[in-house]
Amino acid sequence: MVTKKSKRLAPEENARVKKRLRHLWKMSEGEKGKFIDLVRRDEFLKSVGQNWDNCDHKAERMGFYKRGENLNSRFWITKFEKEHPEAQKRLDVVLADSTTSMQKILDDFKEFGIKNDDQLRKYARTKGINIKKGKTDTSIAYDRRTAELVQSGILVNGGLDKMLSTLKAEFSSTVRNITQKSLAAEIEAVIWNKKAEEAFRHVVGHDLPLERFSKYHPHIPQDMLKRKAKTLTGLSNVQHPVAFLKGLGRIGDLEGLDGSFELPKSGSANPYPVSVKSDNPWVRVINGANIGLRHKRLIEENPVRRALADATRSGDDVVFIVNPFDIEIKKAAGGLRVQRSFASGLNVNLKLLDPFYRDRLEHNHDGNRIVYEIVAERFVNMLSGLAKIANRPDGTPEFSGQVFVILGYKEEEVVANAAAWELGYKTRLKQEQIEAEIKSVKSAIASGEENIGGVDLYEELNNLVNLKARVIQSNINDEELQKYARKVMHFVVKKIEESIPNAKVIGQGTTFVNVNGNVVDFNVPSHLQVTDGLLSNYNRTHGARSVRQETARTTVICHPYSLNFRMTSREINVGNRRAEARVFVAPICVDGKFLRDALRDSVRSAHPISKVVFSSQFSPGVLRLRFSQGIVSADPIPIEALSRKSSPAKTGKHHTDAKYIWNMVATDPHFGSRNREEVWSHAAKGSLGVSDAVIQMMRDAKLCEGGKLPVHLYTVNDDPTQGNHYDTHKQPHPEQMSYQAMERLMPTLATKEEVVAFALNQFRKRGSDWLQEQIEQVKERHIEPNLDFFGSILHRVVRSGLVIRGVSEIHGVPYDRRDLGAINWGTGNHLESTIDRNLTEGVEYAKHLRALLYGEWQNQKDLIDRLVAAPLEGNQYFAWGIVNAPGGYEWAVEFRSDPTRLSTWADPLKAAVTNDALRGDYGLFMTGHKTLKVYGDKHFFSAVNTEHAFYHMCASGTSTDLYGHRGFPPNNTGVSFVGLPAEGPEAGPILLRHFHIEHIRKYFEKPYDFDWEGFLPNPV
């Protein structure tokens, strides 16, 4: 006999089921019969696969009632427990005994009224007995016969009634009391086996006709297929059809709407306030939802629904939705309109059509039927999809927190066009009314009348003709145009807020918000161009805006057709000290793989989304902003990594379960430079550059002890030393004092500490122009004091089982100098130019560190030699290899001195990404792997995420020098970390964390407990 298997629930989902049962038990007022009825009719419990048997078991475990309480004596379990206690004990024993068959138990216990194995299995569940027994012969025969009847087409030809009567006649009561409801559940399990379910999901997901499936499965009734398809695509929340509106392009009934309605105004000085409970908020940005675009019909796969569900699962505090729509409302015809329609995902929804027109369509079965859809119907159809996405089947929100919506270019276009069409319709009405009056006056004149009631008809006719000439759309007063645009905006805002629970539309275009003191500029570009220049275009005016104090510390560029995630940092002035503004480009939340497949046959890119999805740079997703201890980070979550489950928020502090391989980038320290940024550490009793300072922060947190260090890989990509190839000895620092001035000043200093601090600072401002001293500084100020840090990296690699394979192993050759290590020392153009490229420096540092480590790592010289590396190609730093956790995803890694190209300082990696599209797999090890590519040299924080690679450039250890002050943007200073999800790109976002000199100074001026666990979560 077939019984529908209980769906295995995740802990979070199980908690929701129990909460629902408590509510229903309270509604039943303790009446078992009423409780049973409520449970069986509950849509939420059905949606998560919980039938009465599952819920009955949970309810008993939750203490709602005891087995037998309020039950009729006909229930055999109650009677059996009361009248045959000895037999009950014997039954418990044989049920738990895996060697006793179910058939034998049935034969031995027939006298007690046990008729089938279903009863025994239920009894075992109530007793907490885990039984592993096969079915009885009768049950097996019943299952086989049920499957045979379904395959024979009995459901199509006779329906459920005929199948029920057939089974009852053949099996009588020897199996169980079969009901129509229980049989329907059994049939579902028979029909929707794994292969059938997968095939049907493919048909529904790609919006193919159901006939494509039923042709090969003729035994399944059409109504069953339609019900299944409806479940997979989501239940519509639209209650009423759209009343027909005369006039082309009218969006809805604007009667009674506010003609003075305005969205909140915001700016850098008056951001929109958003209050959340957390002091360190997580903010999710769903950009470019583009509701209305073609999409996979499976609601559980919808990327926006998954983004909301993932926000719930991850415990995000607030969600922002920017650029929500993509609907075609322009009055266009011809071939271009046809081509653009292939990108549309708005199918005909007859329920939304005007009832009169819907009836006409339903009764029109000839081959010439064409569906005509007015703009109001198209708009409400899109809103219907939005409501399905934002609400679960049980009516609860996918995300129960605050949702803020920001409208963009396309939404503004909808509003403007709808207002114009509304006014156009009213203008035509007035023209027709005037024309009717003109005809009446002409009729009177034709009948011989010249004057009626003292009115000269010829003069009246002339006035009416002039009035008609005035009443044209181009003559509408600007104030009227604005009034109707505001009415339409009010209409659109109301509909959006009705569709998304807890939603508030807070702006159109660029909008500033303040989330618990963190000001974010959601910058919406004023164009629809598909371009990789969003970041560079914004940053070209950053300098002017920062001087006017019009920039936020965090900017998120939200374009409806953004290609990918990008970021960089810009220097700003806060209190006449260096500070940082971070600028991010948010990816768009669409199913790129599905759209590529759906639009593959289109030659002309009629819709912008075609240009997006076929770009080599395209990588969709959502953005998560993390605000913690004054530092903002942005995590680009790929679509594949979004949760499919609508489950409660996590309680973990890291907001992610994924394990990470962490890479620390400490490039361009420029030992010997006059412009090195350094801070004083009381713990280290000395002055530290930025990379040494961050290492000291970890040491202060005791991460360099007991295997706690979260770092797996370390790279110094470029310029460990300053060199002297530009005659730097002839370029004194502006703060360097003459000997005479120092001699006069020092006696005036009050304390020894002041004298020491002043003298050491002046030594640093003088720099060190001798290359040998610079190299010694790397060894004595960086390597030797941090031996515990470097040793901890190696311990982390060994204990985690991290696999690091260099290109020599990948290519099967005995040696390749480019082999990646765990600790990788680069070399720089500053040294190379100083000595005419006759020497590289990374080799010296690798040898020195190895010699220091040999003492601790005795008898493991080969390991140290392999993991402490100075990779080179020629005289350039190139580190190539593959890294993976045991059994995890294999990440390709490329560390190198500098990017291949530079086209603009406004987006330092833009040209390198474009250049890679031309080059392909130049290292012959990246194919089939996503690659982490890390650069130095250009002194900026920057990142770009594409489908095949994550590009990152780290800032330097110096401030802007004479070279930069000749006209370049001020450079960044700091250290970065890149976290690779150990299970691969589909397991979670690549995490980018970095310290700017601003944050490093803040710590060393007043040390505090830094949240390293949250900053670098879950190291492998």
Backbone hydrogen bonds, N-H to C=O, Kabsch-Sander energy under -0.5 kcal/mol:
donor,donor_aa,acceptor,acceptor_aa,energy
7,K,49,G,-1.1
9,L,7,K,-0.5
14,N,10,A,-2.9
15,A,11,P,-1.9
16,R,12,E,-1.4
17,V,13,E,-2.0
18,K,14,N,-2.3
19,K,15,A,-2.1
20,R,16,R,-2.2
21,L,17,V,-2.4
22,R,18,K,-2.2
23,H,19,K,-1.8
24,L,20,R,-2.3
25,W,21,L,-2.7
26,K,22,R,-2.0
27,M,23,H,-2.0
28,S,24,L,-1.9
29,E,26,K,-0.9
30,G,25,W,-1.4
31,E,28,S,-1.7
32,K,30,G,-0.7
35,F,31,E,-2.5
36,I,32,K,-2.7
37,D,33,G,-2.0
38,L,34,K,-2.3
39,V,35,F,-2.6
40,R,36,I,-2.3
41,R,37,D,-1.4
42,D,38,L,-0.8
42,D,39,V,-0.8
46,K,42,D,-1.6
47,S,43,E,-2.4
48,V,44,F,-1.3
49,G,46,K,-1.8
50,Q,45,L,-2.8
51,N,49,G,-0.7
55,C,51,N,-2.2
56,D,52,W,-3.4
57,H,53,D,-1.9
58,K,54,N,-1.9
59,A,55,C,-3.0
60,E,56,D,-2.1
61,R,57,H,-2.1
62,M,58,K,-2.2
63,G,60,E,-1.5
64,F,59,A,-2.3
69,E,66,K,-2.7
71,L,68,G,-1.5
75,F,72,N,-1.9
76,W,74,R,-0.6
78,T,75,F,-0.5
79,K,75,F,-1.5
80,F,76,W,-3.0
81,E,77,I,-2.7
82,K,78,T,-1.8
83,E,79,K,-2.6
84,H,80,F,-2.1
88,Q,84,H,-2.1
89,K,85,P,-1.9
90,R,86,E,-2.0
91,L,87,A,-2.6
92,D,88,Q,-2.3
93,V,89,K,-1.6
94,V,90,R,-2.1
95,L,91,L,-2.3
96,A,92,D,-1.5
97,D,93,V,-0.9
98,S,96,A,-0.8
100,T,97,D,-1.4
101,S,99,T,-0.6
105,I,101,S,-1.8
106,L,102,M,-2.4
107,D,103,Q,-2.3
108,D,104,K,-2.4
109,F,105,I,-1.7
110,K,107,D,-0.7
112,F,109,F,-1.4
113,G,110,K,-2.2
114,I,109,F,-1.0
115,K,113,G,-0.6
119,Q,116,N,-0.6
120,L,116,N,-1.2
121,R,117,D,-2.6
122,K,118,D,-2.3
123,Y,119,Q,-2.3
124,A,120,L,-2.5
125,R,121,R,-2.0
126,T,122,K,-2.1
127,K,123,Y,-1.4
128,G,124,A,-0.5
128,G,125,R,-1.0
129,I,124,A,-2.9
130,N,128,G,-0.6
131,I,129,I,-0.9
140,I,136,T,-2.6
141,A,137,D,-2.4
142,Y,138,T,-2.5
143,D,139,S,-2.8
144,R,140,I,-2.5
145,R,141,A,-2.5
146,T,142,Y,-2.6
147,A,143,D,-2.2
148,E,144,R,-2.2
149,L,145,R,-2.6
150,V,146,T,-2.2
151,Q,147,A,-2.4
152,S,148,E,-1.7
153,G,149,L,-0.5
153,G,150,V,-1.4
154,I,149,L,-1.6
157,N,153,G,-2.2
158,G,154,I,-3.0
159,G,154,I,-1.6
162,K,158,G,-0.8
163,M,159,G,-1.7
164,L,160,L,-2.6
165,S,161,D,-2.4
166,T,162,K,-2.1
167,L,163,M,-2.2
168,K,164,L,-2.3
169,A,165,S,-2.1
170,E,166,T,-1.9
171,F,167,L,-2.6
172,S,168,K,-2.0
174,T,171,F,-1.9
178,I,176,R,-1.4
183,L,179,T,-2.6
184,A,180,Q,-2.2
185,A,181,K,-1.7
186,E,182,S,-1.9
187,I,183,L,-2.7
188,E,184,A,-2.0
189,A,185,A,-1.6
190,V,186,E,-1.8
191,I,187,I,-3.1
192,W,188,E,-2.7
193,N,191,I,-1.5
197,E,193,N,-2.9
198,E,194,K,-2.2
199,A,195,K,-2.4
200,F,196,A,-2.5
201,R,197,E,-2.5
202,H,198,E,-1.7
203,V,199,A,-1.9
204,V,200,F,-2.8
205,G,201,R,-3.0
206,H,202,H,-1.8
207,D,204,V,-1.6
208,L,203,V,-2.8
212,R,209,P,-1.9
213,F,210,L,-1.3
214,S,210,L,-2.6
215,K,211,E,-2.0
216,Y,213,F,-1.2
217,H,213,F,-0.6
220,I,217,H,-1.8
225,L,221,P,-1.7
226,K,222,Q,-2.5
227,R,223,D,-2.1
228,K,224,M,-2.3
229,A,225,L,-2.5
230,K,226,K,-2.4
231,T,227,R,-2.2
232,L,228,K,-2.2
233,T,229,A,-2.2
234,G,230,K,-1.3
242,V,352,L,-2.3
246,K,244,F,-0.5
250,R,247,G,-1.3
254,L,252,G,-0.7
257,L,254,L,-2.0
259,G,257,L,-0.5
261,F,258,D,-1.1
272,Y,512,F,-3.1
274,V,514,N,-3.0
283,V,625,L,-2.5
284,R,318,V,-2.5
285,V,623,L,-3.5
286,I,284,R,-0.6
286,I,320,F,-3.3
287,N,285,V,-0.9
288,G,322,V,-1.8
289,A,322,V,-0.7
290,N,323,N,-1.5
291,I,324,P,-3.4
292,G,293,L,-0.5
293,L,290,N,-2.2
294,R,343,A,-2.7
297,R,205,G,-1.6
299,I,232,L,-3.6
299,I,297,R,-0.7
300,E,232,L,-0.6
301,E,298,L,-1.5
302,N,298,L,-0.5
302,N,299,I,-1.1
306,R,302,N,-2.6
307,A,303,P,-2.0
308,L,304,V,-2.1
309,A,305,R,-2.8
310,D,306,R,-2.8
311,A,307,A,-1.6
312,T,308,L,-1.8
313,R,309,A,-2.6
314,S,310,D,-2.5
315,G,311,A,-0.7
315,G,312,T,-0.8
316,D,311,A,-2.4
317,D,282,W,-1.9
318,V,282,W,-1.2
319,V,402,Q,-2.2
320,F,284,R,-3.0
321,I,404,F,-2.9
322,V,286,I,-2.1
322,V,320,F,-0.5
323,N,406,I,-1.8
326,D,291,I,-2.1
329,I,327,I,-0.7
332,A,330,K,-2.0
338,V,334,G,-1.6
339,Q,335,G,-2.6
340,R,336,L,-2.6
341,S,337,R,-1.4
342,F,338,V,-0.6
342,F,339,Q,-1.0
343,A,340,R,-1.7
344,S,341,S,-1.5
345,G,292,G,-3.3
346,L,292,G,-0.5
347,N,345,G,-1.2
350,L,348,V,-0.6
352,L,349,N,-2.0
353,L,350,L,-1.2
358,R,354,D,-2.9
359,D,355,P,-2.3
360,R,356,F,-1.7
361,L,357,Y,-2.3
362,E,358,R,-2.5
363,H,359,D,-1.4
364,N,361,L,-1.2
365,H,363,H,-0.8
369,R,366,D,-1.3
372,Y,370,I,-0.5
376,A,250,R,-1.0
378,R,374,I,-2.0
379,F,375,V,-2.8
380,V,376,A,-2.3
381,N,377,E,-2.2
382,M,378,R,-1.9
383,L,379,F,-2.1
384,S,380,V,-2.3
385,G,381,N,-1.7
386,L,382,M,-2.0
387,A,383,L,-2.5
388,K,384,S,-2.1
389,I,385,G,-1.9
390,A,386,L,-2.0
391,N,387,A,-1.2
392,R,396,T,-3.4
395,G,392,R,-2.1
398,E,390,A,-2.3
402,Q,317,D,-0.6
403,V,502,N,-2.0
404,F,319,V,-2.8
405,V,504,K,-2.4
406,I,321,I,-2.8
407,L,507,G,-2.8
412,E,408,G,-2.2
413,E,409,Y,-2.0
414,V,410,K,-2.1
415,V,411,E,-2.3
416,A,412,E,-2.8
417,N,413,E,-2.5
418,A,414,V,-2.5
419,A,415,V,-2.3
420,A,416,A,-2.3
421,W,417,N,-2.6
422,E,418,A,-2.3
423,L,419,A,-2.4
424,G,420,A,-2.5
425,Y,421,W,-2.5
426,K,422,E,-2.1
427,T,423,L,-2.5
428,R,424,G,-2.3
429,L,425,Y,-2.0
430,K,426,K,-2.2
431,Q,427,T,-2.5
432,E,428,R,-2.3
433,Q,429,L,-2.3
434,I,430,K,-2.6
435,E,431,Q,-2.6
436,A,432,E,-2.0
437,E,433,Q,-1.9
438,I,434,I,-2.6
439,K,435,E,-2.3
440,S,436,A,-1.9
441,V,437,E,-2.5
442,K,438,I,-2.8
443,S,439,K,-2.2
444,A,440,S,-2.0
445,I,441,V,-2.4
446,A,442,K,-2.5
447,S,443,S,-1.2
448,G,445,I,-1.7
449,E,444,A,-2.2
452,I,455,V,-1.9
455,V,452,I,-1.6
456,D,454,G,-0.5
457,L,450,E,-2.2
457,L,455,V,-0.7
458,Y,450,E,-0.5
460,E,456,D,-2.5
461,L,457,L,-2.7
462,N,458,Y,-2.1
463,N,459,E,-2.4
464,L,460,E,-2.4
465,V,461,L,-2.3
466,N,462,N,-2.2
467,L,463,N,-2.3
468,K,464,L,-2.5
469,A,465,V,-2.0
470,R,466,N,-1.6
471,V,467,L,-2.2
472,I,470,R,-2.4
475,N,472,I,-1.7
476,I,473,Q,-1.6
480,E,477,N,-0.6
481,L,477,N,-2.0
482,Q,478,D,-2.4
483,K,479,E,-2.1
484,Y,480,E,-2.3
485,A,481,L,-2.1
486,R,482,Q,-2.2
487,K,483,K,-1.9
488,V,484,Y,-2.5
489,M,485,A,-2.4
490,H,486,R,-2.5
491,F,487,K,-2.3
492,V,488,V,-2.8
493,V,489,M,-2.8
494,K,490,H,-2.3
495,K,491,F,-2.1
496,I,492,V,-2.2
497,E,493,V,-2.5
498,E,494,K,-1.7
499,S,495,K,-1.3
500,I,496,I,-1.9
503,A,500,I,-1.5
504,K,403,V,-1.9
506,I,405,V,-2.3
506,I,504,K,-0.6
507,G,405,V,-0.9
509,G,407,L,-3.5
511,T,522,F,-2.2
513,V,520,V,-2.6
514,N,272,Y,-3.0
515,V,513,V,-0.5
515,V,518,N,-2.6
516,N,274,V,-1.6
516,N,514,N,-0.9
518,N,515,V,-1.6
519,V,517,G,-0.8
520,V,513,V,-2.8
521,D,554,T,-2.8
522,F,511,T,-3.0
522,F,520,V,-0.7
523,N,521,D,-1.2
523,N,556,V,-1.7
524,V,522,F,-0.6
531,T,529,Q,-0.7
537,N,533,G,-2.7
538,Y,534,L,-1.7
539,N,535,L,-2.3
540,R,536,S,-1.2
541,T,538,Y,-1.3
542,H,539,N,-1.0
543,G,539,N,-0.5
545,R,541,T,-2.0
546,S,542,H,-2.9
547,V,543,G,-1.9
548,R,544,A,-1.5
549,Q,546,S,-1.2
550,E,545,R,-3.0
554,T,519,V,-0.9
555,T,582,R,-2.5
556,V,521,D,-2.9
557,I,555,T,-0.5
557,I,584,F,-3.5
558,C,523,N,-3.0
558,C,556,V,-0.6
559,H,557,I,-0.6
562,S,559,H,-1.5
565,F,945,N,-0.5
566,R,585,V,-1.0
567,M,943,A,-2.1
568,T,583,V,-1.8
569,S,941,F,-1.1
570,R,581,A,-2.9
572,I,579,A,-2.3
574,V,572,I,-0.6
574,V,577,R,-2.2
577,R,574,V,-0.8
579,A,572,I,-1.9
581,A,570,R,-2.8
582,R,553,R,-2.7
583,V,568,T,-2.8
584,F,555,T,-3.1
585,V,566,R,-2.8
586,A,557,I,-2.4
586,A,584,F,-0.5
589,C,287,N,-2.3
590,V,588,I,-1.3
592,G,590,V,-1.3
595,L,591,D,-2.3
596,R,592,G,-2.5
597,D,593,K,-1.9
598,A,594,F,-2.7
599,L,595,L,-2.3
600,R,597,D,-0.6
602,S,599,L,-1.5
606,A,604,R,-2.0
610,S,607,H,-1.8
611,K,607,H,-0.7
611,K,608,P,-0.6
612,V,608,P,-1.7
613,V,609,I,-2.6
614,F,610,S,-1.4
615,S,612,V,-1.6
618,F,615,S,-1.2
619,S,563,L,-2.6
621,G,588,I,-2.3
622,V,637,I,-2.0
623,L,285,V,-2.2
624,R,635,D,-2.0
625,L,283,V,-3.6
625,L,623,L,-0.5
626,R,633,S,-2.8
627,F,281,P,-2.2
627,F,625,L,-0.5
628,S,626,R,-0.6
628,S,631,I,-2.4
631,I,628,S,-2.0
633,S,626,R,-1.9
635,D,624,R,-2.8
637,I,622,V,-2.6
637,I,635,D,-1.0
639,I,620,P,-0.6
641,A,638,P,-1.2
642,L,639,I,-1.5
647,S,645,K,-1.2
650,K,313,R,-1.2
655,H,652,G,-0.6
660,Y,1018,N,-3.1
661,I,980,L,-2.5
662,W,660,Y,-0.6
663,N,978,V,-2.4
664,M,713,L,-3.0
665,V,663,N,-0.5
665,V,976,S,-3.1
666,A,664,M,-0.6
666,A,715,T,-2.6
668,D,718,D,-2.3
670,H,719,D,-2.2
671,F,720,P,-2.8
673,S,670,H,-2.2
676,R,673,S,-1.0
677,E,957,G,-2.6
678,E,676,R,-0.6
679,V,688,L,-2.5
681,S,686,G,-3.0
682,H,680,W,-0.6
685,K,681,S,-1.1
686,G,681,S,-1.7
688,L,679,V,-3.2
690,V,677,E,-0.6
693,A,689,G,-2.7
694,V,690,V,-2.1
695,I,691,S,-2.0
696,Q,692,D,-2.2
697,M,693,A,-2.0
698,M,694,V,-1.8
699,R,695,I,-2.2
700,D,696,Q,-3.0
701,A,697,M,-1.3
702,K,699,R,-2.0
703,L,698,M,-2.7
705,E,702,K,-0.9
708,K,705,E,-1.5
709,L,703,L,-0.7
712,H,662,W,-2.7
713,L,662,W,-2.0
714,Y,822,A,-2.8
715,T,664,M,-2.0
716,V,824,N,-2.2
717,N,715,T,-0.6
722,Q,671,F,-2.3
727,D,724,N,-0.5
730,K,727,D,-2.2
731,Q,728,T,-2.0
733,H,765,K,-0.6
736,Q,733,H,-2.1
742,M,738,S,-2.2
743,E,739,Y,-2.7
744,R,740,Q,-1.8
745,L,741,A,-2.0
746,M,742,M,-2.7
748,T,745,L,-1.8
749,L,745,L,-0.5
749,L,746,M,-1.5
755,V,751,T,-1.8
756,V,752,K,-2.7
757,A,753,E,-2.6
758,F,754,E,-2.4
759,A,755,V,-2.7
760,L,756,V,-2.7
761,N,757,A,-1.9
762,Q,758,F,-2.1
763,F,759,A,-2.1
764,R,760,L,-2.2
765,K,761,N,-2.1
766,R,762,Q,-1.2
767,G,763,F,-0.7
767,G,764,R,-0.9
768,S,672,G,-2.6
771,L,769,D,-0.6
774,Q,770,W,-1.7
775,I,771,L,-2.3
776,E,772,Q,-2.2
777,Q,773,E,-2.2
778,V,774,Q,-1.8
779,K,775,I,-1.7
780,E,776,E,-3.2
781,R,777,Q,-3.2
782,H,777,Q,-0.7
782,H,778,V,-1.0
783,I,778,V,-2.2
784,E,779,K,-2.7
786,N,782,H,-0.6
786,N,783,I,-0.6
787,L,784,E,-1.2
790,F,786,N,-2.3
791,G,787,L,-2.5
792,S,788,D,-1.8
793,I,789,F,-1.7
794,L,790,F,-1.7
795,H,791,G,-2.2
796,R,792,S,-2.4
797,V,793,I,-2.3
798,V,794,L,-2.6
799,R,795,H,-2.9
800,S,796,R,-2.1
801,G,797,V,-0.7
801,G,798,V,-0.8
802,L,797,V,-1.5
803,V,884,N,-3.2
804,I,802,L,-0.6
805,R,803,V,-0.5
805,R,882,I,-3.0
806,G,804,I,-0.5
807,V,880,W,-0.9
810,I,806,G,-1.8
811,H,807,V,-2.8
812,G,808,S,-0.8
813,V,808,S,-2.5
819,D,816,D,-1.9
820,L,880,W,-1.8
822,A,867,L,-1.6
823,I,867,L,-2.9
824,N,714,Y,-2.9
824,N,822,A,-0.5
825,W,823,I,-0.5
825,W,869,A,-2.7
826,G,716,V,-1.8
826,G,824,N,-0.6
827,T,717,N,-0.7
832,E,828,G,-2.0
833,S,829,N,-2.4
834,T,830,H,-1.4
835,I,831,L,-1.9
836,D,833,S,-0.7
837,R,832,E,-4.1
838,N,835,I,-1.1
844,E,841,E,-0.9
845,Y,841,E,-1.3
846,A,842,G,-2.4
847,K,843,V,-2.2
848,H,844,E,-2.0
849,L,845,Y,-2.5
850,R,846,A,-2.6
851,A,847,K,-2.3
852,L,848,H,-1.7
853,L,849,L,-1.9
854,Y,850,R,-2.0
855,G,851,A,-0.5
856,E,853,L,-0.6
857,W,853,L,-2.4
858,Q,855,G,-0.5
858,Q,856,E,-0.7
860,Q,857,W,-1.7
864,I,860,Q,-2.2
865,D,861,K,-2.8
866,R,862,D,-1.7
867,L,863,L,-2.5
868,V,864,I,-2.4
869,A,823,I,-3.0
869,A,867,L,-0.8
872,L,817,R,-1.4
873,E,876,Q,-2.6
876,Q,873,E,-2.0
878,F,876,Q,-0.6
879,A,895,F,-3.2
880,W,818,R,-3.1
880,W,878,F,-0.5
881,G,893,V,-1.6
882,I,805,R,-2.6
883,V,891,W,-2.8
884,N,803,V,-2.0
888,G,885,A,-2.8
889,Y,982,A,-2.3
891,W,883,V,-2.9
891,W,889,Y,-0.8
892,A,930,K,-1.8
893,V,881,G,-3.0
894,E,932,L,-3.0
895,F,879,A,-2.3
896,R,934,V,-2.1
897,S,877,Y,-1.3
907,D,904,T,-0.8
910,K,907,D,-2.1
913,V,909,L,-2.1
914,T,910,K,-1.8
915,N,911,A,-2.7
916,D,912,A,-1.9
917,A,913,V,-1.1
918,L,914,T,-0.6
918,L,915,N,-1.0
919,R,915,N,-1.3
920,G,916,D,-2.2
922,Y,920,G,-1.6
924,L,921,D,-0.9
929,H,926,M,-2.3
931,T,948,H,-2.2
932,L,892,A,-2.8
933,K,931,T,-0.6
933,K,950,F,-2.7
934,V,894,E,-2.6
934,V,932,L,-0.5
935,Y,952,H,-2.6
936,G,897,S,-1.8
938,K,936,G,-1.5
940,F,954,C,-0.6
942,S,953,M,-2.1
943,A,567,M,-2.0
944,V,951,Y,-1.8
945,N,565,F,-2.4
946,T,944,V,-0.5
946,T,949,A,-3.0
950,F,931,T,-2.9
951,Y,944,V,-3.0
951,Y,949,A,-0.5
952,H,933,K,-2.9
953,M,942,S,-2.7
954,C,935,Y,-1.9
956,S,972,N,-1.3
957,G,668,D,-3.1
959,S,675,N,-2.6
965,H,961,D,-2.6
966,R,962,L,-0.6
966,R,963,Y,-0.6
967,G,964,G,-1.7
968,F,964,G,-2.1
972,N,939,H,-2.2
974,G,956,S,-2.4
975,V,995,F,-1.5
976,S,665,V,-1.9
977,F,993,R,-3.3
978,V,663,N,-2.3
979,G,991,L,-3.4
980,L,661,I,-2.6
980,L,978,V,-0.5
982,A,659,K,-3.0
984,G,981,P,-2.1
987,A,984,G,-2.1
988,G,984,G,-0.5
988,G,985,P,-0.5
990,I,636,P,-0.6
991,L,979,G,-1.9
991,L,989,P,-0.5
993,R,977,F,-2.8
993,R,991,L,-0.5
995,F,975,V,-2.9
996,H,994,H,-0.5
997,I,973,T,-1.9
999,H,996,H,-1.0
1000,I,996,H,-1.9
1001,R,997,I,-2.7
1002,K,998,E,-1.8
1003,Y,999,H,-1.7
1004,F,1000,I,-2.1
1005,E,1001,R,-2.4
1006,K,1002,K,-1.3
1010,F,1008,Y,-0.9
1012,W,1010,F,-1.8
1015,F,1011,D,-1.8
1016,L,1012,W,-3.0
1020,V,660,Y,-2.6
